[in-house]
Amino acid sequence: MNRPYQTYNGGKNGSGVFQAIINQIPPHGIFISGLAGNCGVLANKLRAPMANIAIDMDAAVVTAWQTIPGITAINNDAISFVPAYINCLPPELVPQVFVFLDPPYLSETRTTDQAYYKFEMRDNATHLKLLGAMAALPVKILVTHYPCQLYDDALQGWRTLDIQGRTRRGMRTERLYMNYPQPEALHDYRYIGNDFRERELYKKARKNFVRKMDAMPPL
């Protein structure tokens, strides 16, 4: 198992969810998952060649990620750590960074008042602080949240894409906010397709291409 927990609230491990997100991620050398939790994107995408970093304020979550090969897990606050980390990089490496953020959702967008995480982000001020810090960074960033006015206003001008995700309380719309245009190339092509059926068709087509190539004479 590539993720630290079998079951965990959020995480984007649902079928069709992490695939849709990975299909929006361009090539990169350093991948940072801020507020990592049980990040299904980090767990399921191809590893970045330089670094794969999971950041979380919950020490238990960090300890769990440390059991996954190839992951550097850091117990820290993404709001302060991510800008500090990027500012310390050599200028030539900064364009290689990709940041994925899946923060605990605002209370007003949830279907219950139940607290799911040790470190919640229920108030608007903390979300605005996070988004302000990230929007100032010179790197590609993808943020996911339920559609809401606060995020639409704070990330005005960012490209958006709505996807459907299954939660324990039924289907919900997730909105992806991206500060970069539609990628012309992807970091990971294994999940191409809008749904399971289309992904299976592409997988079958790839296998057929390989089989036909393998059957050709060497010349």
Secondary structure, DSSP 8 states (H G I E B T S, - for coil): --SS-SS-SSSS-STTHHHHHHTT----SEEEEET-TT-HHHHHS---SSEEEEEES-HHHHHHHTTSTT-EEEES-HHHHHHHHHHHS-TTTGGGEEEEE-----GGGSS-----SSS---SHHHHHHHHHHHHTSSSEEEEEE---HHHHHHTTTSEEEEEEEEETTEEEEEEEEESS---SS-S--TT-SSSHHHHHHHHHHHHHHHHHHHHS---
